[in-house]
Amino acid sequence: MRSYLDFEKPIADLEGKVQELKALADSGNALPIDDDIAKLETSAAQALADIYTRLTPWQKAQVARHPDRPHAVHYIEKLISDWTPLSGDRNFGEDAAILAGLGSFRGRPVAVIGQEKGHDTQTRIRHNFGMARPEGYRKAIRIMEMADRFNLPLISLVDTAGAYPGIGAEERGQAEAIARSTQACLRLGVPIVSVVIGEGGSGGAIAIATANRVFMLEHSIYSVISPEGAASILWKDSAKAQDAAMNMRITAQDLVRFGIIDGIIEEPVGGAHRSPDQVIEAVGGVIEAAFATFDGKSRDDIRADRRRKFLAIGRELKA
């Protein structure tokens, strides 16, 4: 059963009527209702297109968090063959909020790091809603170093509200782990391509997204803090998250203008959750093209490219 967001109620009503009429037709009803179904389907498609061409930043945040949106595990399943997951940070333990391992991407051996939120109650608890603890970032560092050692390009899939802020995480050095993960990204002599597939929150995201190329799905968001968190700080009222989202410039369209990301990957009308296979294939094509631009480049050139990218942020506003 499809999940609808609050602002999608007109679409839900129309699509619900379509389903009712189809069920009536399947039951052997003798009335000619095919034309009615077609008209309603056209109206639903038009309403969907109208709503999604004028989404507010807050609505985009809701779409980015949609429970049916494809997650890192789905991208890995579709894009990576011969997948070998690797676990643990060789220091404290395993953190299921970050998936990591080695595999083959369209004939190219790669390393992969992805933040996994989970898709139902059980998996969300297991993956801690995608909020990694220090051991998760130390596992990411371990995979980065392995990728560097064996000259494997690195794919990172970003989808987190932020690093886990619990007491245990802080006691085990959360800030230090994030900083060292970011540093590890900068040191790599292999290309890193990062895609924000849902929500990119704060240092928890940048720790695996300090990449040569950073892309965002059309309705994903990327911010230094969540809209709710910003509203709580600025207005002492998390209910003003919509106002915060409007002013924070968290959308892919804003961030490509600021030079923070390198491109936007188009989503189907209605969001990635309406056609996940199409979106995953599009992401694969963008990653493949990005890796191709580094073929034949030296390790020093790859590091220099990454350095130039991040030093240029904020210096020039793109049209």
VODRENVEX-534538 format. One record per residue (C-alpha): residue number from 0; residue in three letters; chain; x, y, z. Coordinates in Angstrom, 3 decimals, always signed. Last residue first. Example, Ala and Ser with C-alpha at 12.3 -4.5 7.8 and 13.67 -1.06 7.14 Angstrom:
2
NODE   seq   type   mol         xx         yy         zz
NODE     1    SER     A    +13.670     -1.060     +7.140
NODE     0    ALA     A    +12.300     -4.500     +7.800
***
This chain:
319
NODE   seq   type   mol         xx         yy         zz
NODE   318    ALA     A    +23.689    +30.960    -12.559
NODE   317    LYS     A    +26.517    +29.773    -10.359
NODE   316    LEU     A    +27.606    +31.716     -7.288
NODE   315    GLU     A    +31.396    +31.876     -6.969
NODE   314    ARG     A    +33.695    +31.710     -3.986
NODE   313    GLY     A    +31.399    +29.773     -1.672
NODE   312    ILE     A    +32.931    +26.390     -2.410
NODE   311    ALA     A    +36.158    +26.742     -4.411
NODE   310    LEU     A    +38.399    +25.325     -1.677
NODE   309    PHE     A    +36.253    +22.197     -1.636
NODE   308    LYS     A    +36.561    +21.460     -5.335
NODE   307    ARG     A    +40.212    +22.416     -5.555
NODE   306    ARG     A    +41.129    +19.917     -2.825
NODE   305    ARG     A    +39.221    +17.123     -4.534
NODE   304    ASP     A    +40.970    +17.776     -7.851
NODE   303    ALA     A    +44.339    +17.934     -6.089
NODE   302    ARG     A    +43.746    +14.528     -4.502
NODE   301    ILE     A    +42.867    +13.032     -7.884
NODE   300    ASP     A    +45.876    +14.650     -9.535
NODE   299    ASP     A    +48.168    +13.289     -6.817
NODE   298    ARG     A    +46.786     +9.785     -7.337
NODE   297    SER     A    +47.476    +10.048    -11.052
NODE   296    LYS     A    +44.769    +10.378    -13.677
NODE   295    GLY     A    +44.314     +7.671    -16.307
NODE   294    ASP     A    +40.597     +7.240    -15.670
NODE   293    PHE     A    +39.356    +10.115    -13.533
NODE   292    THR     A    +36.605    +11.330    -15.893
NODE   291    ALA     A    +35.324     +7.753    -16.199
NODE   290    PHE     A    +34.474     +7.689    -12.487
NODE   289    ALA     A    +31.978    +10.520    -12.981
NODE   288    ALA     A    +30.311     +8.813    -15.955
NODE   287    GLU     A    +29.843     +5.583    -13.986
NODE   286    ILE     A    +28.460     +7.450    -10.972
NODE   285    VAL     A    +25.963     +9.328    -13.145
NODE   284    GLY     A    +24.815     +6.147    -14.884
NODE   283    GLY     A    +24.394     +4.290    -11.603
NODE   282    VAL     A    +22.295     +7.120    -10.196
NODE   281    ALA     A    +20.027     +6.914    -13.248
NODE   280    GLU     A    +19.656     +3.139    -12.800
NODE   279    ILE     A    +18.754     +3.630     -9.140
NODE   278    VAL     A    +16.166     +6.242    -10.096
NODE   277    GLN     A    +14.489     +4.032    -12.691
NODE   276    ASP     A    +14.458     +1.062    -10.303
NODE   275    PRO     A    +12.877     +3.206     -7.574
NODE   274    SER     A     +9.882     +4.401     -9.621
NODE   273    ARG     A     +7.308     +5.939     -7.284
NODE   272    HIS     A     +9.720     +6.093     -4.328
NODE   271    ALA     A    +12.073     +8.378     -6.257
NODE   270    GLY     A     +9.586    +11.244     -6.217
NODE   269    GLY     A     +6.155    +12.066     -7.607
NODE   268    VAL     A     +7.306    +12.806    -11.131
NODE   267    PRO     A    +10.384    +10.632    -11.620
NODE   266    GLU     A    +13.633    +11.914    -10.100
NODE   265    GLU     A    +16.367    +13.860    -11.854
NODE   264    ILE     A    +19.943    +13.566    -10.616
NODE   263    ILE     A    +21.332    +16.981     -9.712
NODE   262    GLY     A    +24.950    +17.989    -10.213
NODE   261    ASP     A    +28.291    +18.994     -8.763
NODE   260    ILE     A    +27.348    +19.818     -5.192
NODE   259    ILE     A    +28.524    +22.674     -2.982
NODE   258    GLY     A    +28.907    +24.987     -5.967
NODE   257    PHE     A    +26.479    +27.520     -4.499
NODE   256    ARG     A    +24.140    +27.124     -7.456
NODE   255    VAL     A    +24.248    +23.322     -7.080
NODE   254    LEU     A    +23.269    +23.776     -3.448
NODE   253    ASP     A    +20.119    +25.779     -4.107
NODE   252    GLN     A    +18.656    +23.339     -6.644
NODE   251    ALA     A    +19.628    +20.368     -4.482
NODE   250    THR     A    +17.568    +21.797     -1.638
NODE   249    ILE     A    +18.802    +22.898     +1.783
NODE   248    ARG     A    +18.885    +26.661     +1.317
NODE   247    MET     A    +18.450    +27.366     +5.054
NODE   246    ASN     A    +15.761    +30.057     +4.765
NODE   245    MET     A    +12.847    +27.982     +3.488
NODE   244    ALA     A    +13.768    +25.014     +5.678
NODE   243    ALA     A    +13.769    +27.243     +8.755
NODE   242    ASP     A    +10.325    +28.593     +7.979
NODE   241    GLN     A     +8.969    +25.066     +7.534
NODE   240    ALA     A    +10.689    +23.941    +10.748
NODE   239    LYS     A     +8.704    +26.523    +12.699
NODE   238    ALA     A     +7.073    +23.767    +14.756
NODE   237    SER     A    +10.516    +23.139    +16.279
NODE   236    ASP     A    +10.024    +26.225    +18.472
NODE   235    LYS     A    +12.830    +27.898    +20.391
NODE   234    TRP     A    +12.919    +30.397    +17.505
NODE   233    LEU     A    +16.516    +30.157    +16.299
NODE   232    ILE     A    +17.707    +27.032    +18.106
NODE   231    SER     A    +14.528    +24.956    +17.896
NODE   230    ALA     A    +13.942    +26.117    +14.328
NODE   229    ALA     A    +17.453    +25.018    +13.339
NODE   228    GLY     A    +16.909    +21.589    +14.871
NODE   227    GLU     A    +13.575    +21.131    +13.106
NODE   226    PRO     A    +15.076    +22.227     +9.783
NODE   225    SER     A    +17.839    +19.626    +10.300
NODE   224    ILE     A    +21.387    +20.923    +10.705
NODE   223    VAL     A    +24.299    +21.665     +8.372
NODE   222    SER     A    +22.146    +20.789     +5.392
NODE   221    TYR     A    +21.679    +18.511     +2.400
NODE   220    ILE     A    +18.221    +17.670     +1.034
NODE   219    SER     A    +16.945    +15.146     -1.519
NODE   218    HIS     A    +14.210    +15.935     -4.024
NODE   217    GLU     A    +16.311    +16.064     -7.200
NODE   216    LEU     A    +18.757    +13.377     -6.118
NODE   215    MET     A    +22.038    +14.892     -5.110
NODE   214    PHE     A    +25.536    +14.613     -6.540
NODE   213    VAL     A    +28.988    +15.052     -5.019
NODE   212    ARG     A    +32.116    +14.560     -7.108
NODE   211    ASN     A    +35.671    +14.426     -5.799
NODE   210    ALA     A    +34.293    +13.504     -2.393
NODE   209    THR     A    +34.063    +14.820     +1.139
NODE   208    ALA     A    +30.805    +12.863     +1.364
NODE   207    ILE     A    +31.648    +10.212     +3.988
NODE   206    ALA     A    +32.196    +12.498     +6.986
NODE   205    ILE     A    +30.123    +15.179     +5.248
NODE   204    ALA     A    +26.958    +13.250     +6.125
NODE   203    GLY     A    +27.326    +12.864     +9.883
NODE   202    GLY     A    +28.937    +16.276     +9.904
NODE   201    SER     A    +25.550    +17.831     +9.133
NODE   200    GLY     A    +22.612    +15.913     +7.713
NODE   199    GLY     A    +22.334    +14.615     +4.172
NODE   198    GLU     A    +18.815    +13.278     +3.648
NODE   197    GLY     A    +17.751    +11.118     +0.762
NODE   196    ILE     A    +20.013     +9.760     -1.969
NODE   195    VAL     A    +22.893    +12.186     -1.428
NODE   194    VAL     A    +25.373    +10.726     -3.914
NODE   193    SER     A    +29.135    +10.582     -3.392
NODE   192    VAL     A    +31.851     +9.799     -5.913
NODE   191    ILE     A    +35.332     +9.260     -4.513
NODE   190    PRO     A    +38.346     +8.952     -6.804
NODE   189    VAL     A    +41.452     +7.152     -5.505
NODE   188    GLY     A    +44.454     +8.837     -3.884
NODE   187    LEU     A    +42.589     +9.217     -0.609
NODE   186    ARG     A    +43.774    +11.851     +1.852
NODE   185    LEU     A    +40.680    +14.091     +1.726
NODE   184    CYS     A    +38.306    +11.233     +2.487
NODE   183    ALA     A    +40.477    +10.175     +5.442
NODE   182    GLN     A    +40.283    +13.695     +6.855
NODE   181    THR     A    +36.482    +13.549     +6.775
NODE   180    SER     A    +36.612    +10.190     +8.558
NODE   179    ARG     A    +39.075    +11.620    +11.072
NODE   178    ALA     A    +36.761    +14.543    +11.836
NODE   177    ILE     A    +33.728    +12.288    +12.211
NODE   176    ALA     A    +35.623     +9.956    +14.557
NODE   175    GLU     A    +36.901    +12.885    +16.645
NODE   174    ALA     A    +33.388    +14.301    +17.013
NODE   173    GLN     A    +31.962    +10.923    +18.084
NODE   172    GLY     A    +34.690    +10.108    +20.587
NODE   171    ARG     A    +33.589     +7.029    +22.525
NODE   170    GLU     A    +32.006     +9.122    +25.286
NODE   169    GLU     A    +30.040    +11.075    +22.694
NODE   168    ALA     A    +28.640     +7.882    +21.203
NODE   167    GLY     A    +27.737     +6.569    +24.654
NODE   166    ILE     A    +25.963     +9.817    +25.533
NODE   165    GLY     A    +23.832     +9.788    +22.397
NODE   164    PRO     A    +24.206    +12.256    +19.518
NODE   163    TYR     A    +24.009     +9.751    +16.606
NODE   162    ALA     A    +25.502    +11.341    +13.494
NODE   161    GLY     A    +23.100    +13.258    +11.295
NODE   160    ALA     A    +19.673    +12.970     +9.664
NODE   159    THR     A    +21.245    +10.366     +7.432
NODE   158    ASP     A    +21.200     +9.239     +3.812
NODE   157    VAL     A    +24.484     +9.540     +1.940
NODE   156    LEU     A    +25.655     +6.864     -0.497
NODE   155    SER     A    +29.429     +6.735     -0.894
NODE   154    ILE     A    +31.173     +5.129     -3.861
NODE   153    LEU     A    +34.944     +4.640     -3.687
NODE   152    PRO     A    +37.367     +3.853     -6.513
NODE   151    LEU     A    +39.648     +0.916     -5.643
NODE   150    ASN     A    +43.435     +1.343     -5.702
NODE   149    PHE     A    +44.120     -1.601     -3.373
NODE   148    ARG     A    +45.624     +0.454     -0.559
NODE   147    ASP     A    +43.312     +3.417     -1.122
NODE   146    ALA     A    +40.205     +1.231     -1.035
NODE   145    MET     A    +41.466     -0.455     +2.140
NODE   144    GLU     A    +42.083     +2.932     +3.717
NODE   143    MET     A    +38.572     +4.024     +2.798
NODE   142    ILE     A    +37.115     +0.785     +4.179
NODE   141    ARG     A    +38.868     +1.288     +7.539
NODE   140    ILE     A    +37.790     +4.917     +7.616
NODE   139    ALA     A    +34.172     +3.839     +7.099
NODE   138    LYS     A    +34.522     +1.349     +9.973
NODE   137    ARG     A    +35.818     +4.226    +12.089
NODE   136    TYR     A    +32.757     +6.194    +11.066
NODE   135    GLY     A    +30.459     +3.403    +12.173
NODE   134    GLU     A    +32.438     +2.837    +15.372
NODE   133    PRO     A    +31.842     +6.482    +16.262
NODE   132    ARG     A    +28.034     +6.013    +16.121
NODE   131    ALA     A    +26.023     +6.295    +12.926
NODE   130    MET     A    +22.531     +7.717    +12.579
NODE   129    GLY     A    +20.860     +5.803     +9.736
NODE   128    PHE     A    +17.631     +5.240    +11.693
NODE   127    ASN     A    +19.578     +3.178    +14.257
NODE   126    HIS     A    +20.228     +0.491    +11.622
NODE   125    ARG     A    +18.683     -2.272    +13.740
NODE   124    ILE     A    +15.931     +0.047    +14.988
NODE   123    ARG     A    +15.083     +1.119    +11.473
NODE   122    THR     A    +15.207     -2.494    +10.312
NODE   121    GLN     A    +12.590     -3.637    +12.829
NODE   120    THR     A    +10.286     -0.635    +12.453
NODE   119    ASP     A    +10.307     -0.674     +8.647
NODE   118    HIS     A    +12.488     +0.648     +5.825
NODE   117    GLY     A    +15.954     +0.974     +7.356
NODE   116    LYS     A    +18.036     +4.130     +7.634
NODE   115    GLU     A    +21.179     +2.887     +5.846
NODE   114    GLN     A    +24.236     +5.087     +5.329
NODE   113    GLY     A    +26.371     +3.735     +2.523
NODE   112    ILE     A    +30.062     +3.035     +1.986
NODE   111    VAL     A    +31.166     +1.187     -1.135
NODE   110    ALA     A    +34.563     +0.003     -2.406
NODE   109    VAL     A    +34.929     -0.628     -6.100
NODE   108    PRO     A    +36.055     -3.130     -8.738
NODE   107    ARG     A    +34.850     -1.887    -12.178
NODE   106    GLY     A    +32.780     -4.166    -14.402
NODE   105    ARG     A    +29.585     -2.203    -14.000
NODE   104    PHE     A    +30.208     -1.775    -10.271
NODE   103    SER     A    +31.975     -4.767     -8.726
NODE   102    GLY     A    +32.153     -5.382     -5.023
NODE   101    LEU     A    +33.683     -4.383     -1.721
NODE   100    GLY     A    +32.104     -3.493     +1.587
NODE    99    ALA     A    +30.397     -1.001     +3.814
NODE    98    LEU     A    +26.944     -0.446     +5.266
NODE    97    ILE     A    +26.766     +2.265     +7.908
NODE    96    ALA     A    +23.942     +2.411    +10.439
NODE    95    ALA     A    +24.730     -1.254    +11.224
NODE    94    ASP     A    +27.575     -0.268    +13.529
NODE    93    GLU     A    +29.911     -3.123    +14.470
NODE    92    GLY     A    +32.260     -3.114    +17.429
NODE    91    PHE     A    +34.900     -1.371    +19.517
NODE    90    ASN     A    +38.324     -1.429    +17.845
NODE    89    ARG     A    +38.525     -3.429    +14.641
NODE    88    ASP     A    +35.883     -1.041    +13.180
NODE    87    GLY     A    +33.370     -3.767    +12.483
NODE    86    SER     A    +31.807     -5.272     +9.380
NODE    85    LEU     A    +32.652     -5.860     +5.733
NODE    84    PRO     A    +30.049     -6.730     +3.131
NODE    83    THR     A    +31.163     -8.617     +0.003
NODE    82    TRP     A    +29.003     -7.747     -2.998
NODE    81    ASP     A    +29.830     -9.779     -6.114
NODE    80    SER     A    +27.621     -7.355     -8.049
NODE    79    ILE     A    +26.893     -3.766     -7.038
NODE    78    LEU     A    +24.215     -1.683     -8.761
NODE    77    LYS     A    +20.886     -3.286     -7.866
NODE    76    GLU     A    +21.568     -4.685     -4.377
NODE    75    ILE     A    +23.857     -1.809     -3.441
NODE    74    TYR     A    +21.264     +0.742     -4.493
NODE    73    HIS     A    +18.560     -1.104     -2.533
NODE    72    VAL     A    +20.692     -1.318     +0.617
NODE    71    ALA     A    +21.395     +2.404     +0.394
NODE    70    HIS     A    +17.715     +3.249     +0.583
NODE    69    PRO     A    +14.959     +3.583     -2.020
NODE    68    ARG     A    +12.198     +5.984     -0.866
NODE    67    ASP     A     +9.229     +4.156     +0.636
NODE    66    PRO     A     +9.523     +5.808     +4.067
NODE    65    HIS     A     +9.643     +9.325     +2.551
NODE    64    ARG     A    +12.451    +11.283     +4.246
NODE    63    ALA     A    +13.608    +13.082     +1.085
NODE    62    VAL     A     +9.936    +13.676     +0.216
NODE    61    GLN     A     +9.386    +15.388     +3.573
NODE    60    ALA     A    +12.482    +17.536     +3.095
NODE    59    LYS     A    +11.211    +18.439     -0.366
NODE    58    GLN     A     +7.963    +19.560     +1.258
NODE    57    TRP     A     +9.958    +21.795     +3.586
NODE    56    PRO     A    +11.893    +23.279     +0.650
NODE    55    THR     A     +8.584    +24.062     -1.087
NODE    54    LEU     A     +7.438    +21.846     -3.944
NODE    53    ARG     A     +6.246    +23.646     -7.046
NODE    52    THR     A     +6.748    +21.200     -9.915
NODE    51    TYR     A     +5.805    +18.287     -7.653
NODE    50    ILE     A     +2.287    +19.553     -6.942
NODE    49    ASP     A     +1.379    +20.195    -10.582
NODE    48    ALA     A     +2.839    +16.876    -11.759
NODE    47    LEU     A     +0.901    +14.899     -9.147
NODE    46    ALA     A     -2.310    +16.777     -9.928
NODE    45    GLN     A     -1.842    +16.054    -13.632
NODE    44    ALA     A     -1.238    +12.348    -12.986
NODE    43    ALA     A     -4.302    +12.171    -10.734
NODE    42    SER     A     -6.484    +13.958    -13.309
NODE    41    THR     A     -5.311    +11.625    -16.075
NODE    40    GLU     A     -5.978     +8.589    -13.872
NODE    39    LEU     A     -9.437     +9.972    -13.071
NODE    38    LYS     A    -10.241    +10.440    -16.736
NODE    37    ALA     A     -9.029     +6.922    -17.600
NODE    36    ILE     A    -11.078     +5.375    -14.784
NODE    35    ASP     A    -14.212     +7.229    -15.902
NODE    34    ASP     A    -13.661     +6.088    -19.485
NODE    33    ASP     A    -13.319     +2.479    -18.357
NODE    32    ILE     A    -16.546     +2.705    -16.327
NODE    31    PRO     A    -19.044     +1.005    -18.637
NODE    30    LEU     A    -21.434     -0.621    -16.116
NODE    29    ALA     A    -21.552     -4.435    -16.094
NODE    28    ASN     A    -19.652     -4.888    -12.836
NODE    27    GLY     A    -17.691     -8.138    -12.945
NODE    26    SER     A    -15.747     -7.709     -9.703
NODE    25    ASP     A    -12.710     -6.544    -11.663
NODE    24    ALA     A    -14.601     -3.421    -12.763
NODE    23    LEU     A    -15.507     -2.573     -9.162
NODE    22    ALA     A    -11.912     -3.090     -8.068
NODE    21    LYS     A    -10.806     -0.789    -10.862
NODE    20    LEU     A    -13.359     +1.795     -9.752
NODE    19    GLU     A    -12.130     +1.680     -6.160
NODE    18    GLN     A     -8.500     +1.863     -7.234
NODE    17    VAL     A     -9.188     +4.947     -9.333
NODE    16    LYS     A    -11.067     +6.538     -6.428
NODE    15    GLY     A     -8.031     +6.007     -4.187
NODE    14    GLU     A     -5.794     +7.518     -6.843
NODE    13    LEU     A     -7.917    +10.654     -6.832
NODE    12    ASP     A     -8.070    +10.958     -3.039
NODE    11    ALA     A     -4.360    +10.205     -2.598
NODE    10    ILE     A     -3.458    +12.813     -5.197
NODE     9    PRO     A     -5.480    +15.480     -3.407
NODE     8    LYS     A     -3.875    +14.357     -0.091
NODE     7    GLU     A     -0.286    +14.712     -1.365
NODE     6    PHE     A     +0.531    +17.653     +0.921
NODE     5    ASP     A     +0.328    +15.411     +3.974
NODE     4    LEU     A     +2.584    +12.724     +2.535
NODE     3    TYR     A     +1.137     +9.560     +1.045
NODE     2    SER     A     +2.194     +5.961     +1.669
NODE     1    ARG     A     +1.382     +3.395     -1.027
NODE     0    MET     A     +0.000     +0.000     +0.000
***
